Amino acid sequence: MGDTTNLEAVFLENLSLIDRIAAALARRNGFVGEDAADFASWVKLRMVEDEYAVFRKFRGDSAIGTYLTVVISMLARDYRVRHFGRWRPSAAARRVGTVAVKLESLVRRQGYRLDQAAEILRTSGDTRLSDRELVGVLAQCPLRPPLRPVQVGAESLGSVASQAAAEVLVIADETEQQRRRVWTTLADAIRAYPIEDRLILRMRFWDELSIADIARALSLQQKSLYRRVDRLLADLRGRLIGAGLTADECRLLLSEVDA
C-alpha cells in the first residue's frame, strides 16, 4: 500500500474506525472494563507492528472497513486465548450434539442469556427447539469455572449457583416471555427482506455499527444509505405492528437504531 509514511497516514485516518470495531468485538467477546481497554490498546499496537504490516497486506479487494473487521476479529480470538485460555466444549455437550455445543458456547462462554442464545440458534437455522426444550439441553452440560482466573469462595460459588437457577427459571418469567416474543417477531420480519437489506439491518441491530461503518464495509454511498435505512426502519415498524406488536414495543425495539 506504500511506504511507512503513507501507511502511518492510513492508520491514523482509520483510527476511529479501529476503535469502534475493537469496542464492538470487545462487547461481543465479553471483554469489559480494563480487559476492554487493554484489548483496544493491544489491537492498535498490533496494527503498527512491523512498520504497519497489517496495512501493507491490504490489497483493496474489499472495503477497508471489511478488511479491518476481519483482522480485528482474528486478533480478538488470539487475545481471548492468550488471556483467558482456549475454550473447548464439554464432553457432555459433544455427546448431545451440535446444538448443545453451540448453546453451551453462547451461554457459558459468550455470556448470552438462555433466551438470547435460543433466538440466535433459531434465527441462524441451527435448531427449531423451544426455549423450554433448550433448557433441557443446557441442563445436560456441566457448569464449569470461567476461563479467566478467579478467586473461588463462598460468594463466587453462590453466584454460579444463582446463574444456573436463573437459566432454568427464565422461561417462567412473564417479562422474558414478552421479550422473546418481540425478538422472535423481529427476526421473522427481517428474514423477509432481500439479502443485502437483511445484512444492513443485522449490522445495525446486532453489530451496533454506525451508518458510516456499514457504508464502508459494504461499499455503499453513506448519504443514500441513511435514506435507505430510514425507509427500511419505517417499513420494518409497519411489519412489526402488522405482526401484532404494539406501537410502544416497536418504539422501544427500534429506538437504538433511530438514535
N, C-alpha and C positions, 0 to 999 in steps of 0.2 A: 504493500500500500504506500510505500515511500520511505524516506529517511526518518531518523529518530525524531527530528523536529516536527515533521508533519504528523507522525504517529502520536506524539505528545499532544498536538493540537486536536487530533481526533478524539483522544481520550478525554481531554478537558471539555470538548464540545458535547460529549455524551455522558459526562459525569453525573448529571441529574438523572438521566435515564438509568444508568447503572445503579444509582442509589434506590430508585423506585423498584427496579426489578429485584434487587437484593432484599429490599424490605418485604416485597410480596412473597418471595421464596422463603424468607425467614419465618413469616407467619405460617406459611403452608407446612413448613418442616418443624414447627413448634419451638423455634428459637425465640426467646423472649428476654427482655431486659439486657443485661450485659452480654448474653450469648448473641442476641440480635446485633448489638453494636459491634461486637468482636467479629461476627461473620461479615458485616458490611466492610469493616476495615481490612479484613483478610482478603475479601474479593478485590478491593482496589489495589492491594499490594500485589496480588497475582496478576492483575491487569497490566501493571507496569514492569513486571519481571522480564528479564532478558530483553531489555530495550523494547518494551511494548510488543512482545511476540504475539500476543493474542490478536492484536490489530493487524500485525503483519500477515497473519494467516487468513485474514478476511479477504475474499476474492470478489465480493459483490454479487454472488449468486442468489442472495436473498437480501431482504432489508436488514440494515444494521441492528434494528431492534430485535428481529427474529434471531439473528446470529448471537447477540449478547444474551438473550434469554436462554438459548441452548447452552452456551458456555457457562453461565452462572448457575443453571440447573445442575450441570455436572459438578461444578465447584461446591454446590450445596450438598450433594451426595458425598463428596470427598470430605467435606467439613464434618458432616454428621458421623461418618465412620471414624474419622480421626479423633473426634472429641467424645463421642458417646458410644462408640463400638458399632459393630455391624449387626443389623437386625436379621434374625433368622426366624421363620415361622416355627411354632411349636410342633412337636411330633404329633400331638393330638389334632391340631388343625390340618396337618398334612394328611392324616388318616381320614378325616371327614371329607376333605376335598377342596377344590379351588376356591369356592365361595367362602369357606371357613378361613382359608389363608388370607384372602383379601379383606374379609371382615375383621379378622384379628389385627391385621396391619393398620387398617383405618382407625380402629378404636384404641388399641393398646399401644401402637407406635406413633400415629399421627395426631391422636388426641381428639378425634371427632366423637360427638355423642352418638349413641347407637342409632337414633332415628336419622341423623345426618348421614351416617355411613350407609344405612339401609337405602336411603334415597339415591346416594351416589351409585351404589351397586345396581339398583333397578334402572336408573337413568342410562347407565353405560351398557345395559343389556346383559349384565352378569348373572342376574337372578330375577325371579318373579316371586320370591318368598315374601311373606308379610313381615312386619316388624316383630310380631309375636313369634313367628317361626324362626326368625334370625336370632332372637333372644335365646332360643333353644340351641341354635348352632354355636353362639358365642359361649354359652354355658359349658360346652364341651371343651373349650380352650382354657387351659390353666392360667391363672393370674401369675405374672412373672414380675420380678423387680424391674424398675426402669433402667434404661441403658446407661444413663449418666450416674456417677457415683453419688449416693445419698447416705445420710446417717439414718440407720433404721432404729426406731424406737417405738414406744407405745403409741405416740401421736401419729407417726407416719403409717404404722400398721393399721391403725383405726381409719386413717384416710383411705387406704387401699380397700378396706372392707366396705366403707361407705360408698366408694366409687362402684364396687361390684353390685351393691344393693341398688344403687341408683340406676344402673343399666337395666336391671330386671324390672324395676318399678316404673320406669319412664312411660311404658305403654299404657299405664293406668291413669296417667295424669291428663286431665282434660285439656289443659293448655298445650301440651305436647301433641295431643291428637289434632288440635286445630292447626298447629304449626306444620305438622306433616301433611295435612290436607291442603294447606296453602302451597307448600313447596311441591307437592305432587302435581297440583293443578298447574303450577308454573312450568314444571319440567314437561308436562304433556303439551302445554301451549307452545313452548319453544321448539319441540320436536316437529311441529307442523310447518316451520319455516324452511326456506332453502338453506343449503349447507353454509354459505358464507354469512347469511343473516344469523344462523344459529351460532356460528363461531364468534361473531361480533358480540352477541348478547352474552354468551358464556364468558368471553374475555372481560366484559364489563361487569357482570354479576359475580362470577366465581373467582376470577383472577384479579379483580379490582384494578384493572388497568385504565389509565386515562384515555380520552379520545385520541390525544396526540400519540400515545404509545401504540394504540390499536392501529392507527393510520400508518405508522412506521412499520409495524410488524406485517401488515397485510398489503403494503404498498398502495394505500388509498389516499385520496386527497382529503386532508384534515377538514377543510371548510365544508365540503359536501358531506363528509362523514357525520358532522354534527347534525345536519338536517336529516340524514338517513336514520341516525339513532333516535332523534325526536319522533320521526314517523313510526319507527319500529316500536317505541315505547307506547305511543298513542294507540297503535293497533293492538299491542300486547295487552294494554289495560282493558281495551274493549273485549278481547278474547277472554280475559280472566273474569270480567264481570259476567260475560255470557256463559261462562262455565260455573257460575254460582258464587263467586267471591263477592264480598261487599265492597263498596267504594272505599271504605276505611282500610280494609285489608289490602286492597290494591295500592292505596296511597302509602301505607307503611312498607309494603314489599318493594315498591319502586322508588321510594324517597331517596335511597342511597345513590341510585343511578341518576335521578333527576338533579341531584345536587351538583 
